Every structure is written in structure tokens, then in C-alpha cells.
């Protein structure tokens, strides 16, 4: 029995870790691009089951580099993209799968599912954008009541901890607004501005660049 066959047997038996190990060993010995592509595709299926979606995407992509027409590899990459939250890329792959095999129900189901998710995501982003703009309007309006400004500032903190909300804050020139909030005479508003910064930058190294621009206001 070859390593690939052993991996297939383990996969059918539900031993995804063992199957992945067999495919990995087979890849080390393979000198055929076509065989390696199949092994990458098979290992991608293992990683999907193991919920290691980045690895599943990488292996499916390697298989597609060799054979762009490999519909199984493309379907697995679409599934991995979906789990990684990369819905636009998942949709494109699922769409291509459905074009290659229009009667495949699994492809059609995934395509519809992704379409619905993208529509929902778009609606949520539009809703979030409206909320961000509304809060900015309250905070920038000198005639706003102190209580309204405090509430808007607190809501901004909550939004900054959500990826979609944080992105909308940045797109709406939120850093400049935060600079102004840090100069507020209301302690609660200043505290909310600082918490918003923490929410925006947590886990996002690229966003940490906002700190030098406003550090002089905090000192």
C-alpha cells in the first residue's frame, strides 16, 4: 500500500490527522507535479475537517497552481475561504466550480449560501456606517447635549471592538475625530476616546501607526 493509499484509508476511517501525515510524507517523496497536486488537494480536505482553514486554503491553492481546472481543489479552497471570512474570494471560487459543473448541487448550494452571506454582510456594513456617521455628527456638533455626546462616545467604543465597526471608523476619518475628543473637557468623553483607540488597534499592527499622530495629546 502506498502512502497515498494509506492516507485515503485513514481519511475514510475518520483519522484526519493520520491521513494528513501520510499525505505529507508522500509529498516529500513525490517527484511528479501532478501527483503532488492530488496530495495537496487531499491534505486540504484533511485540514478542512481539522478546522485548520489557513492550511486548507494553502494546500488547495498549491493544487490549483498545478491544475487550475481541478474543481475539487477549487471547491475546498472556497470552503476554506468561507471559514476564514474571505467571502468574496470564496464566492469567486464557488462560482467557478458551478460553471465547471453546473449540475453539482453542492457547488450550487455553496454559491447560494455565500451570496446570502455577502448580502447580509453588506447590509450590516451599511448599517454600521450609518451608525458611525450619526455618532460623529453628535460628537462634532457643538450644540449637542453633554449626555448625548457621552452616549455617542461610549457607543463608539463598542463599535471599535467590532471589526466592521472599526473599519468604518477608520473610513470616516475617525482618527482626526478622536484627536478632537481627547481635547474634550468631559472626562468621560476623553476616556471613551482612549478606549476607542485601544479597540481600533488591538490585533491590528498597521493601525498602531495612529498612536504617534496623537501621542502628543495624551502626554
PyMOL commands that place a pseudoatom at each C-alpha (Angstrom):
pseudoatom trace, name=CA, resn=UNK, resi=1, chain=A, elem=C, hetatm=0, pos=[0.000, 0.000, 0.000]
pseudoatom trace, name=CA, resn=UNK, resi=2, chain=A, elem=C, hetatm=0, pos=[1.378, 3.412, -0.964]
pseudoatom trace, name=CA, resn=UNK, resi=3, chain=A, elem=C, hetatm=0, pos=[1.436, 6.363, 1.422]
pseudoatom trace, name=CA, resn=UNK, resi=4, chain=A, elem=C, hetatm=0, pos=[-1.307, 7.992, -0.619]
pseudoatom trace, name=CA, resn=UNK, resi=5, chain=A, elem=C, hetatm=0, pos=[-3.485, 4.880, -0.394]
pseudoatom trace, name=CA, resn=UNK, resi=6, chain=A, elem=C, hetatm=0, pos=[-2.814, 4.631, 3.327]
pseudoatom trace, name=CA, resn=UNK, resi=7, chain=A, elem=C, hetatm=0, pos=[-3.803, 8.271, 3.689]
pseudoatom trace, name=CA, resn=UNK, resi=8, chain=A, elem=C, hetatm=0, pos=[-7.018, 7.639, 1.765]
pseudoatom trace, name=CA, resn=UNK, resi=9, chain=A, elem=C, hetatm=0, pos=[-7.859, 4.705, 4.033]
pseudoatom trace, name=CA, resn=UNK, resi=10, chain=A, elem=C, hetatm=0, pos=[-7.235, 6.743, 7.162]
pseudoatom trace, name=CA, resn=UNK, resi=11, chain=A, elem=C, hetatm=0, pos=[-9.335, 9.582, 5.765]
pseudoatom trace, name=CA, resn=UNK, resi=12, chain=A, elem=C, hetatm=0, pos=[-12.255, 7.229, 5.133]
pseudoatom trace, name=CA, resn=UNK, resi=13, chain=A, elem=C, hetatm=0, pos=[-11.832, 5.885, 8.669]
pseudoatom trace, name=CA, resn=UNK, resi=14, chain=A, elem=C, hetatm=0, pos=[-12.072, 9.394, 10.062]
pseudoatom trace, name=CA, resn=UNK, resi=15, chain=A, elem=C, hetatm=0, pos=[-8.432, 9.716, 11.130]
pseudoatom trace, name=CA, resn=UNK, resi=16, chain=A, elem=C, hetatm=0, pos=[-7.741, 13.120, 9.608]
pseudoatom trace, name=CA, resn=UNK, resi=17, chain=A, elem=C, hetatm=0, pos=[-4.505, 13.707, 11.466]
pseudoatom trace, name=CA, resn=UNK, resi=18, chain=A, elem=C, hetatm=0, pos=[-3.121, 10.346, 10.395]
pseudoatom trace, name=CA, resn=UNK, resi=19, chain=A, elem=C, hetatm=0, pos=[-4.240, 10.885, 6.809]
pseudoatom trace, name=CA, resn=UNK, resi=20, chain=A, elem=C, hetatm=0, pos=[-2.620, 14.319, 6.700]
pseudoatom trace, name=CA, resn=UNK, resi=21, chain=A, elem=C, hetatm=0, pos=[0.652, 12.834, 7.971]
pseudoatom trace, name=CA, resn=UNK, resi=22, chain=A, elem=C, hetatm=0, pos=[0.593, 10.197, 5.229]
pseudoatom trace, name=CA, resn=UNK, resi=23, chain=A, elem=C, hetatm=0, pos=[-0.014, 12.805, 2.541]
pseudoatom trace, name=CA, resn=UNK, resi=24, chain=A, elem=C, hetatm=0, pos=[2.791, 14.925, 3.968]
pseudoatom trace, name=CA, resn=UNK, resi=25, chain=A, elem=C, hetatm=0, pos=[5.229, 12.018, 3.804]
pseudoatom trace, name=CA, resn=UNK, resi=26, chain=A, elem=C, hetatm=0, pos=[4.085, 11.192, 0.280]
pseudoatom trace, name=CA, resn=UNK, resi=27, chain=A, elem=C, hetatm=0, pos=[4.671, 14.805, -0.777]
pseudoatom trace, name=CA, resn=UNK, resi=28, chain=A, elem=C, hetatm=0, pos=[8.256, 14.612, 0.448]
pseudoatom trace, name=CA, resn=UNK, resi=29, chain=A, elem=C, hetatm=0, pos=[8.850, 11.611, -1.810]
pseudoatom trace, name=CA, resn=UNK, resi=30, chain=A, elem=C, hetatm=0, pos=[6.862, 12.806, -4.822]
pseudoatom trace, name=CA, resn=UNK, resi=31, chain=A, elem=C, hetatm=0, pos=[8.701, 13.967, -7.941]
pseudoatom trace, name=CA, resn=UNK, resi=32, chain=A, elem=C, hetatm=0, pos=[5.564, 14.329, -10.064]
pseudoatom trace, name=CA, resn=UNK, resi=33, chain=A, elem=C, hetatm=0, pos=[3.804, 17.728, -10.112]
pseudoatom trace, name=CA, resn=UNK, resi=34, chain=A, elem=C, hetatm=0, pos=[0.511, 16.036, -10.966]
pseudoatom trace, name=CA, resn=UNK, resi=35, chain=A, elem=C, hetatm=0, pos=[0.789, 13.576, -8.070]
pseudoatom trace, name=CA, resn=UNK, resi=36, chain=A, elem=C, hetatm=0, pos=[1.817, 16.365, -5.704]
pseudoatom trace, name=CA, resn=UNK, resi=37, chain=A, elem=C, hetatm=0, pos=[-1.233, 18.382, -6.733]
pseudoatom trace, name=CA, resn=UNK, resi=38, chain=A, elem=C, hetatm=0, pos=[-3.524, 15.483, -5.816]
pseudoatom trace, name=CA, resn=UNK, resi=39, chain=A, elem=C, hetatm=0, pos=[-1.743, 15.046, -2.485]
pseudoatom trace, name=CA, resn=UNK, resi=40, chain=A, elem=C, hetatm=0, pos=[-2.116, 18.740, -1.703]
pseudoatom trace, name=CA, resn=UNK, resi=41, chain=A, elem=C, hetatm=0, pos=[-5.791, 18.523, -2.600]
pseudoatom trace, name=CA, resn=UNK, resi=42, chain=A, elem=C, hetatm=0, pos=[-6.286, 15.503, -0.361]
pseudoatom trace, name=CA, resn=UNK, resi=43, chain=A, elem=C, hetatm=0, pos=[-4.410, 17.081, 2.526]
pseudoatom trace, name=CA, resn=UNK, resi=44, chain=A, elem=C, hetatm=0, pos=[-6.527, 20.197, 2.094]
pseudoatom trace, name=CA, resn=UNK, resi=45, chain=A, elem=C, hetatm=0, pos=[-9.601, 18.058, 2.763]
pseudoatom trace, name=CA, resn=UNK, resi=46, chain=A, elem=C, hetatm=0, pos=[-7.971, 16.808, 5.971]
pseudoatom trace, name=CA, resn=UNK, resi=47, chain=A, elem=C, hetatm=0, pos=[-7.210, 20.320, 7.140]
pseudoatom trace, name=CA, resn=UNK, resi=48, chain=A, elem=C, hetatm=0, pos=[-10.803, 21.364, 6.482]
pseudoatom trace, name=CA, resn=UNK, resi=49, chain=A, elem=C, hetatm=0, pos=[-12.006, 18.566, 8.751]
pseudoatom trace, name=CA, resn=UNK, resi=50, chain=A, elem=C, hetatm=0, pos=[-9.401, 19.540, 11.350]
pseudoatom trace, name=CA, resn=UNK, resi=51, chain=A, elem=C, hetatm=0, pos=[-10.597, 23.162, 11.131]
pseudoatom trace, name=CA, resn=UNK, resi=52, chain=A, elem=C, hetatm=0, pos=[-7.128, 24.345, 10.117]
pseudoatom trace, name=CA, resn=UNK, resi=53, chain=A, elem=C, hetatm=0, pos=[-8.511, 26.595, 7.431]
pseudoatom trace, name=CA, resn=UNK, resi=54, chain=A, elem=C, hetatm=0, pos=[-5.386, 28.562, 6.546]
pseudoatom trace, name=CA, resn=UNK, resi=55, chain=A, elem=C, hetatm=0, pos=[-3.544, 25.314, 5.826]
pseudoatom trace, name=CA, resn=UNK, resi=56, chain=A, elem=C, hetatm=0, pos=[-6.524, 24.008, 3.865]
pseudoatom trace, name=CA, resn=UNK, resi=57, chain=A, elem=C, hetatm=0, pos=[-6.526, 27.134, 1.702]
pseudoatom trace, name=CA, resn=UNK, resi=58, chain=A, elem=C, hetatm=0, pos=[-2.761, 26.959, 1.142]
pseudoatom trace, name=CA, resn=UNK, resi=59, chain=A, elem=C, hetatm=0, pos=[-2.860, 23.312, 0.044]
pseudoatom trace, name=CA, resn=UNK, resi=60, chain=A, elem=C, hetatm=0, pos=[-5.838, 23.834, -2.255]
pseudoatom trace, name=CA, resn=UNK, resi=61, chain=A, elem=C, hetatm=0, pos=[-4.057, 26.806, -3.833]
pseudoatom trace, name=CA, resn=UNK, resi=62, chain=A, elem=C, hetatm=0, pos=[-0.950, 24.701, -4.449]
pseudoatom trace, name=CA, resn=UNK, resi=63, chain=A, elem=C, hetatm=0, pos=[-3.074, 22.080, -6.189]
pseudoatom trace, name=CA, resn=UNK, resi=64, chain=A, elem=C, hetatm=0, pos=[-4.672, 24.785, -8.335]
pseudoatom trace, name=CA, resn=UNK, resi=65, chain=A, elem=C, hetatm=0, pos=[-1.278, 26.220, -9.243]
pseudoatom trace, name=CA, resn=UNK, resi=66, chain=A, elem=C, hetatm=0, pos=[-0.575, 22.928, -10.998]
pseudoatom trace, name=CA, resn=UNK, resi=67, chain=A, elem=C, hetatm=0, pos=[-4.080, 22.311, -12.329]
pseudoatom trace, name=CA, resn=UNK, resi=68, chain=A, elem=C, hetatm=0, pos=[-6.408, 25.361, -12.400]
pseudoatom trace, name=CA, resn=UNK, resi=69, chain=A, elem=C, hetatm=0, pos=[-9.182, 23.093, -13.638]
pseudoatom trace, name=CA, resn=UNK, resi=70, chain=A, elem=C, hetatm=0, pos=[-9.146, 20.910, -10.506]
pseudoatom trace, name=CA, resn=UNK, resi=71, chain=A, elem=C, hetatm=0, pos=[-12.714, 21.534, -9.388]
pseudoatom trace, name=CA, resn=UNK, resi=72, chain=A, elem=C, hetatm=0, pos=[-12.330, 19.562, -6.144]
pseudoatom trace, name=CA, resn=UNK, resi=73, chain=A, elem=C, hetatm=0, pos=[-9.374, 21.675, -5.079]
pseudoatom trace, name=CA, resn=UNK, resi=74, chain=A, elem=C, hetatm=0, pos=[-11.241, 24.853, -6.002]
pseudoatom trace, name=CA, resn=UNK, resi=75, chain=A, elem=C, hetatm=0, pos=[-14.286, 23.754, -4.002]
pseudoatom trace, name=CA, resn=UNK, resi=76, chain=A, elem=C, hetatm=0, pos=[-12.130, 23.036, -0.973]
pseudoatom trace, name=CA, resn=UNK, resi=77, chain=A, elem=C, hetatm=0, pos=[-10.459, 26.403, -1.290]
pseudoatom trace, name=CA, resn=UNK, resi=78, chain=A, elem=C, hetatm=0, pos=[-13.886, 28.039, -1.462]
pseudoatom trace, name=CA, resn=UNK, resi=79, chain=A, elem=C, hetatm=0, pos=[-14.845, 26.253, 1.754]
pseudoatom trace, name=CA, resn=UNK, resi=80, chain=A, elem=C, hetatm=0, pos=[-11.619, 27.351, 3.426]
pseudoatom trace, name=CA, resn=UNK, resi=81, chain=A, elem=C, hetatm=0, pos=[-12.079, 30.943, 2.281]
pseudoatom trace, name=CA, resn=UNK, resi=82, chain=A, elem=C, hetatm=0, pos=[-15.595, 30.930, 3.703]
pseudoatom trace, name=CA, resn=UNK, resi=83, chain=A, elem=C, hetatm=0, pos=[-14.374, 29.782, 7.112]
pseudoatom trace, name=CA, resn=UNK, resi=84, chain=A, elem=C, hetatm=0, pos=[-11.620, 32.407, 7.014]
pseudoatom trace, name=CA, resn=UNK, resi=85, chain=A, elem=C, hetatm=0, pos=[-14.212, 35.099, 6.380]
pseudoatom trace, name=CA, resn=UNK, resi=86, chain=A, elem=C, hetatm=0, pos=[-12.905, 35.850, 2.890]
pseudoatom trace, name=CA, resn=UNK, resi=87, chain=A, elem=C, hetatm=0, pos=[-16.356, 35.661, 1.373]
pseudoatom trace, name=CA, resn=UNK, resi=88, chain=A, elem=C, hetatm=0, pos=[-15.620, 37.481, -1.874]
pseudoatom trace, name=CA, resn=UNK, resi=89, chain=A, elem=C, hetatm=0, pos=[-12.833, 35.040, -2.756]
pseudoatom trace, name=CA, resn=UNK, resi=90, chain=A, elem=C, hetatm=0, pos=[-14.954, 32.091, -1.650]
pseudoatom trace, name=CA, resn=UNK, resi=91, chain=A, elem=C, hetatm=0, pos=[-17.775, 33.286, -3.913]
pseudoatom trace, name=CA, resn=UNK, resi=92, chain=A, elem=C, hetatm=0, pos=[-15.487, 33.552, -6.938]
pseudoatom trace, name=CA, resn=UNK, resi=93, chain=A, elem=C, hetatm=0, pos=[-14.197, 30.007, -6.411]
pseudoatom trace, name=CA, resn=UNK, resi=94, chain=A, elem=C, hetatm=0, pos=[-17.692, 28.608, -5.829]
pseudoatom trace, name=CA, resn=UNK, resi=95, chain=A, elem=C, hetatm=0, pos=[-18.920, 30.425, -8.928]
pseudoatom trace, name=CA, resn=UNK, resi=96, chain=A, elem=C, hetatm=0, pos=[-16.131, 28.876, -10.990]
pseudoatom trace, name=CA, resn=UNK, resi=97, chain=A, elem=C, hetatm=0, pos=[-16.978, 25.420, -9.608]
pseudoatom trace, name=CA, resn=UNK, resi=98, chain=A, elem=C, hetatm=0, pos=[-20.628, 25.889, -10.571]
pseudoatom trace, name=CA, resn=UNK, resi=99, chain=A, elem=C, hetatm=0, pos=[-19.579, 26.966, -14.063]
pseudoatom trace, name=CA, resn=UNK, resi=100, chain=A, elem=C, hetatm=0, pos=[-17.421, 23.863, -14.480]
pseudoatom trace, name=CA, resn=UNK, resi=101, chain=A, elem=C, hetatm=0, pos=[-20.085, 21.523, -13.091]
pseudoatom trace, name=CA, resn=UNK, resi=102, chain=A, elem=C, hetatm=0, pos=[-23.467, 23.306, -13.252]
pseudoatom trace, name=CA, resn=UNK, resi=103, chain=A, elem=C, hetatm=0, pos=[-25.404, 20.234, -12.130]
pseudoatom trace, name=CA, resn=UNK, resi=104, chain=A, elem=C, hetatm=0, pos=[-23.364, 19.729, -8.964]
pseudoatom trace, name=CA, resn=UNK, resi=105, chain=A, elem=C, hetatm=0, pos=[-25.763, 20.504, -6.125]
pseudoatom trace, name=CA, resn=UNK, resi=106, chain=A, elem=C, hetatm=0, pos=[-23.026, 21.020, -3.532]
pseudoatom trace, name=CA, resn=UNK, resi=107, chain=A, elem=C, hetatm=0, pos=[-21.492, 23.759, -5.669]
pseudoatom trace, name=CA, resn=UNK, resi=108, chain=A, elem=C, hetatm=0, pos=[-24.840, 25.446, -6.238]
pseudoatom trace, name=CA, resn=UNK, resi=109, chain=A, elem=C, hetatm=0, pos=[-25.711, 25.256, -2.532]
pseudoatom trace, name=CA, resn=UNK, resi=110, chain=A, elem=C, hetatm=0, pos=[-22.397, 26.810, -1.509]
pseudoatom trace, name=CA, resn=UNK, resi=111, chain=A, elem=C, hetatm=0, pos=[-22.790, 29.551, -4.109]
pseudoatom trace, name=CA, resn=UNK, resi=112, chain=A, elem=C, hetatm=0, pos=[-26.264, 30.463, -2.804]
pseudoatom trace, name=CA, resn=UNK, resi=113, chain=A, elem=C, hetatm=0, pos=[-25.052, 30.312, 0.780]
pseudoatom trace, name=CA, resn=UNK, resi=114, chain=A, elem=C, hetatm=0, pos=[-22.149, 32.640, 0.062]
pseudoatom trace, name=CA, resn=UNK, resi=115, chain=A, elem=C, hetatm=0, pos=[-24.364, 35.023, -1.881]
pseudoatom trace, name=CA, resn=UNK, resi=116, chain=A, elem=C, hetatm=0, pos=[-26.698, 35.293, 1.112]
pseudoatom trace, name=CA, resn=UNK, resi=117, chain=A, elem=C, hetatm=0, pos=[-23.778, 35.860, 3.493]
pseudoatom trace, name=CA, resn=UNK, resi=118, chain=A, elem=C, hetatm=0, pos=[-22.323, 38.593, 1.296]
pseudoatom trace, name=CA, resn=UNK, resi=119, chain=A, elem=C, hetatm=0, pos=[-25.698, 40.360, 1.107]
pseudoatom trace, name=CA, resn=UNK, resi=120, chain=A, elem=C, hetatm=0, pos=[-26.055, 40.196, 4.889]
pseudoatom trace, name=CA, resn=UNK, resi=121, chain=A, elem=C, hetatm=0, pos=[-22.514, 41.435, 5.411]
pseudoatom trace, name=CA, resn=UNK, resi=122, chain=A, elem=C, hetatm=0, pos=[-23.133, 44.325, 3.030]
pseudoatom trace, name=CA, resn=UNK, resi=123, chain=A, elem=C, hetatm=0, pos=[-26.326, 45.289, 4.861]
pseudoatom trace, name=CA, resn=UNK, resi=124, chain=A, elem=C, hetatm=0, pos=[-24.539, 45.138, 8.207]
pseudoatom trace, name=CA, resn=UNK, resi=125, chain=A, elem=C, hetatm=0, pos=[-21.691, 47.308, 6.939]
pseudoatom trace, name=CA, resn=UNK, resi=126, chain=A, elem=C, hetatm=0, pos=[-24.135, 49.862, 5.567]
pseudoatom trace, name=CA, resn=UNK, resi=127, chain=A, elem=C, hetatm=0, pos=[-25.967, 49.880, 8.890]
pseudoatom trace, name=CA, resn=UNK, resi=128, chain=A, elem=C, hetatm=0, pos=[-22.704, 50.222, 10.805]
pseudoatom trace, name=CA, resn=UNK, resi=129, chain=A, elem=C, hetatm=0, pos=[-21.575, 53.029, 8.526]
pseudoatom trace, name=CA, resn=UNK, resi=130, chain=A, elem=C, hetatm=0, pos=[-24.789, 54.926, 9.225]
pseudoatom trace, name=CA, resn=UNK, resi=131, chain=A, elem=C, hetatm=0, pos=[-24.328, 54.464, 12.977]
pseudoatom trace, name=CA, resn=UNK, resi=132, chain=A, elem=C, hetatm=0, pos=[-20.728, 55.674, 12.845]
pseudoatom trace, name=CA, resn=UNK, resi=133, chain=A, elem=C, hetatm=0, pos=[-21.683, 58.762, 10.868]
pseudoatom trace, name=CA, resn=UNK, resi=134, chain=A, elem=C, hetatm=0, pos=[-24.528, 59.506, 13.261]
pseudoatom trace, name=CA, resn=UNK, resi=135, chain=A, elem=C, hetatm=0, pos=[-22.209, 59.309, 16.275]
pseudoatom trace, name=CA, resn=UNK, resi=136, chain=A, elem=C, hetatm=0, pos=[-19.634, 61.500, 14.581]
pseudoatom trace, name=CA, resn=UNK, resi=137, chain=A, elem=C, hetatm=0, pos=[-22.326, 64.087, 13.874]
pseudoatom trace, name=CA, resn=UNK, resi=138, chain=A, elem=C, hetatm=0, pos=[-23.335, 64.196, 17.535]
pseudoatom trace, name=CA, resn=UNK, resi=139, chain=A, elem=C, hetatm=0, pos=[-19.736, 64.394, 18.747]
pseudoatom trace, name=CA, resn=UNK, resi=140, chain=A, elem=C, hetatm=0, pos=[-18.779, 67.147, 16.314]
pseudoatom trace, name=CA, resn=UNK, resi=141, chain=A, elem=C, hetatm=0, pos=[-21.897, 69.225, 16.902]
pseudoatom trace, name=CA, resn=UNK, resi=142, chain=A, elem=C, hetatm=0, pos=[-21.084, 71.901, 19.473]
pseudoatom trace, name=CA, resn=UNK, resi=143, chain=A, elem=C, hetatm=0, pos=[-24.784, 72.230, 20.267]
pseudoatom trace, name=CA, resn=UNK, resi=144, chain=A, elem=C, hetatm=0, pos=[-25.154, 68.560, 21.286]
pseudoatom trace, name=CA, resn=UNK, resi=145, chain=A, elem=C, hetatm=0, pos=[-26.075, 67.907, 24.898]
pseudoatom trace, name=CA, resn=UNK, resi=146, chain=A, elem=C, hetatm=0, pos=[-23.277, 66.601, 27.120]
pseudoatom trace, name=CA, resn=UNK, resi=147, chain=A, elem=C, hetatm=0, pos=[-25.321, 63.478, 27.836]
pseudoatom trace, name=CA, resn=UNK, resi=148, chain=A, elem=C, hetatm=0, pos=[-25.745, 62.817, 24.098]
pseudoatom trace, name=CA, resn=UNK, resi=149, chain=A, elem=C, hetatm=0, pos=[-22.033, 63.298, 23.475]
pseudoatom trace, name=CA, resn=UNK, resi=150, chain=A, elem=C, hetatm=0, pos=[-21.173, 60.905, 26.289]
pseudoatom trace, name=CA, resn=UNK, resi=151, chain=A, elem=C, hetatm=0, pos=[-23.556, 58.273, 24.934]
pseudoatom trace, name=CA, resn=UNK, resi=152, chain=A, elem=C, hetatm=0, pos=[-22.207, 58.660, 21.389]
pseudoatom trace, name=CA, resn=UNK, resi=153, chain=A, elem=C, hetatm=0, pos=[-18.625, 58.364, 22.652]
pseudoatom trace, name=CA, resn=UNK, resi=154, chain=A, elem=C, hetatm=0, pos=[-19.482, 55.189, 24.581]
pseudoatom trace, name=CA, resn=UNK, resi=155, chain=A, elem=C, hetatm=0, pos=[-21.188, 53.693, 21.529]
pseudoatom trace, name=CA, resn=UNK, resi=156, chain=A, elem=C, hetatm=0, pos=[-18.062, 54.444, 19.522]
pseudoatom trace, name=CA, resn=UNK, resi=157, chain=A, elem=C, hetatm=0, pos=[-16.056, 52.330, 21.975]
pseudoatom trace, name=CA, resn=UNK, resi=158, chain=A, elem=C, hetatm=0, pos=[-18.401, 49.384, 21.419]
pseudoatom trace, name=CA, resn=UNK, resi=159, chain=A, elem=C, hetatm=0, pos=[-18.155, 49.722, 17.636]
pseudoatom trace, name=CA, resn=UNK, resi=160, chain=A, elem=C, hetatm=0, pos=[-14.361, 49.951, 17.739]
pseudoatom trace, name=CA, resn=UNK, resi=161, chain=A, elem=C, hetatm=0, pos=[-14.225, 46.444, 19.227]
pseudoatom trace, name=CA, resn=UNK, resi=162, chain=A, elem=C, hetatm=0, pos=[-16.078, 45.022, 16.217]
pseudoatom trace, name=CA, resn=UNK, resi=163, chain=A, elem=C, hetatm=0, pos=[-14.043, 44.524, 13.034]
pseudoatom trace, name=CA, resn=UNK, resi=164, chain=A, elem=C, hetatm=0, pos=[-16.721, 46.004, 10.810]
pseudoatom trace, name=CA, resn=UNK, resi=165, chain=A, elem=C, hetatm=0, pos=[-17.230, 48.945, 13.127]
pseudoatom trace, name=CA, resn=UNK, resi=166, chain=A, elem=C, hetatm=0, pos=[-13.502, 49.610, 13.454]
pseudoatom trace, name=CA, resn=UNK, resi=167, chain=A, elem=C, hetatm=0, pos=[-13.117, 49.641, 9.683]
pseudoatom trace, name=CA, resn=UNK, resi=168, chain=A, elem=C, hetatm=0, pos=[-15.972, 52.111, 9.294]
pseudoatom trace, name=CA, resn=UNK, resi=169, chain=A, elem=C, hetatm=0, pos=[-14.489, 54.382, 11.964]
pseudoatom trace, name=CA, resn=UNK, resi=170, chain=A, elem=C, hetatm=0, pos=[-11.226, 54.483, 10.023]
pseudoatom trace, name=CA, resn=UNK, resi=171, chain=A, elem=C, hetatm=0, pos=[-13.001, 55.118, 6.724]
pseudoatom trace, name=CA, resn=UNK, resi=172, chain=A, elem=C, hetatm=0, pos=[-14.891, 58.014, 8.275]
pseudoatom trace, name=CA, resn=UNK, resi=173, chain=A, elem=C, hetatm=0, pos=[-11.669, 59.757, 9.314]
pseudoatom trace, name=CA, resn=UNK, resi=174, chain=A, elem=C, hetatm=0, pos=[-12.136, 58.588, 12.883]
pseudoatom trace, name=CA, resn=UNK, resi=175, chain=A, elem=C, hetatm=0, pos=[-8.557, 59.263, 13.964]
pseudoatom trace, name=CA, resn=UNK, resi=176, chain=A, elem=C, hetatm=0, pos=[-8.980, 63.008, 13.481]
pseudoatom trace, name=CA, resn=UNK, resi=177, chain=A, elem=C, hetatm=0, pos=[-12.223, 62.899, 15.440]
pseudoatom trace, name=CA, resn=UNK, resi=178, chain=A, elem=C, hetatm=0, pos=[-10.504, 61.068, 18.273]
pseudoatom trace, name=CA, resn=UNK, resi=179, chain=A, elem=C, hetatm=0, pos=[-7.857, 63.791, 18.342]
pseudoatom trace, name=CA, resn=UNK, resi=180, chain=A, elem=C, hetatm=0, pos=[-10.614, 66.309, 18.974]
pseudoatom trace, name=CA, resn=UNK, resi=181, chain=A, elem=C, hetatm=0, pos=[-12.284, 64.116, 21.589]
pseudoatom trace, name=CA, resn=UNK, resi=182, chain=A, elem=C, hetatm=0, pos=[-9.037, 63.879, 23.548]
pseudoatom trace, name=CA, resn=UNK, resi=183, chain=A, elem=C, hetatm=0, pos=[-9.189, 67.662, 23.965]
pseudoatom trace, name=CA, resn=UNK, resi=184, chain=A, elem=C, hetatm=0, pos=[-12.685, 67.495, 25.424]
pseudoatom trace, name=CA, resn=UNK, resi=185, chain=A, elem=C, hetatm=0, pos=[-13.317, 68.945, 28.862]
pseudoatom trace, name=CA, resn=UNK, resi=186, chain=A, elem=C, hetatm=0, pos=[-15.559, 65.972, 29.611]
pseudoatom trace, name=CA, resn=UNK, resi=187, chain=A, elem=C, hetatm=0, pos=[-13.557, 63.271, 31.345]
pseudoatom trace, name=CA, resn=UNK, resi=188, chain=A, elem=C, hetatm=0, pos=[-15.971, 60.543, 30.229]
pseudoatom trace, name=CA, resn=UNK, resi=189, chain=A, elem=C, hetatm=0, pos=[-15.568, 61.545, 26.590]
pseudoatom trace, name=CA, resn=UNK, resi=190, chain=A, elem=C, hetatm=0, pos=[-11.756, 61.563, 26.833]
pseudoatom trace, name=CA, resn=UNK, resi=191, chain=A, elem=C, hetatm=0, pos=[-11.821, 58.122, 28.466]
pseudoatom trace, name=CA, resn=UNK, resi=192, chain=A, elem=C, hetatm=0, pos=[-14.111, 56.810, 25.721]
pseudoatom trace, name=CA, resn=UNK, resi=193, chain=A, elem=C, hetatm=0, pos=[-11.754, 58.204, 23.077]
pseudoatom trace, name=CA, resn=UNK, resi=194, chain=A, elem=C, hetatm=0, pos=[-8.823, 56.344, 24.617]
pseudoatom trace, name=CA, resn=UNK, resi=195, chain=A, elem=C, hetatm=0, pos=[-10.844, 53.132, 24.822]
pseudoatom trace, name=CA, resn=UNK, resi=196, chain=A, elem=C, hetatm=0, pos=[-11.856, 53.567, 21.196]
pseudoatom trace, name=CA, resn=UNK, resi=197, chain=A, elem=C, hetatm=0, pos=[-8.185, 53.763, 20.236]
pseudoatom trace, name=CA, resn=UNK, resi=198, chain=A, elem=C, hetatm=0, pos=[-7.470, 50.549, 22.101]
pseudoatom trace, name=CA, resn=UNK, resi=199, chain=A, elem=C, hetatm=0, pos=[-10.370, 48.841, 20.330]
pseudoatom trace, name=CA, resn=UNK, resi=200, chain=A, elem=C, hetatm=0, pos=[-9.212, 50.061, 16.934]
pseudoatom trace, name=CA, resn=UNK, resi=201, chain=A, elem=C, hetatm=0, pos=[-5.625, 48.940, 17.326]
pseudoatom trace, name=CA, resn=UNK, resi=202, chain=A, elem=C, hetatm=0, pos=[-5.956, 45.685, 19.264]
pseudoatom trace, name=CA, resn=UNK, resi=203, chain=A, elem=C, hetatm=0, pos=[-4.728, 42.904, 16.977]
pseudoatom trace, name=CA, resn=UNK, resi=204, chain=A, elem=C, hetatm=0, pos=[-4.015, 45.309, 14.100]
pseudoatom trace, name=CA, resn=UNK, resi=205, chain=A, elem=C, hetatm=0, pos=[-0.349, 46.260, 13.899]
pseudoatom trace, name=CA, resn=UNK, resi=206, chain=A, elem=C, hetatm=0, pos=[-0.960, 48.507, 10.894]
pseudoatom trace, name=CA, resn=UNK, resi=207, chain=A, elem=C, hetatm=0, pos=[-3.420, 50.597, 12.866]
pseudoatom trace, name=CA, resn=UNK, resi=208, chain=A, elem=C, hetatm=0, pos=[-0.954, 51.213, 15.684]
pseudoatom trace, name=CA, resn=UNK, resi=209, chain=A, elem=C, hetatm=0, pos=[0.501, 53.901, 13.425]
pseudoatom trace, name=CA, resn=UNK, resi=210, chain=A, elem=C, hetatm=0, pos=[-2.292, 56.176, 14.645]
pseudoatom trace, name=CA, resn=UNK, resi=211, chain=A, elem=C, hetatm=0, pos=[-0.640, 56.456, 18.040]
pseudoatom trace, name=CA, resn=UNK, resi=212, chain=A, elem=C, hetatm=0, pos=[2.353, 58.640, 17.052]
pseudoatom trace, name=CA, resn=UNK, resi=213, chain=A, elem=C, hetatm=0, pos=[-0.030, 61.087, 15.417]
pseudoatom trace, name=CA, resn=UNK, resi=214, chain=A, elem=C, hetatm=0, pos=[-1.939, 61.681, 18.635]
pseudoatom trace, name=CA, resn=UNK, resi=215, chain=A, elem=C, hetatm=0, pos=[0.553, 60.773, 21.339]
pseudoatom trace, name=CA, resn=UNK, resi=216, chain=A, elem=C, hetatm=0, pos=[1.312, 64.431, 21.997]
pseudoatom trace, name=CA, resn=UNK, resi=217, chain=A, elem=C, hetatm=0, pos=[-2.314, 64.877, 23.045]
pseudoatom trace, name=CA, resn=UNK, resi=218, chain=A, elem=C, hetatm=0, pos=[-2.074, 62.158, 25.656]
pseudoatom trace, name=CA, resn=UNK, resi=219, chain=A, elem=C, hetatm=0, pos=[1.182, 63.317, 27.270]
for i in range(1, 219): cmd.bond("trace and resi %d" % i, "trace and resi %d" % (i + 1))
show_as sticks, trace
zoom trace
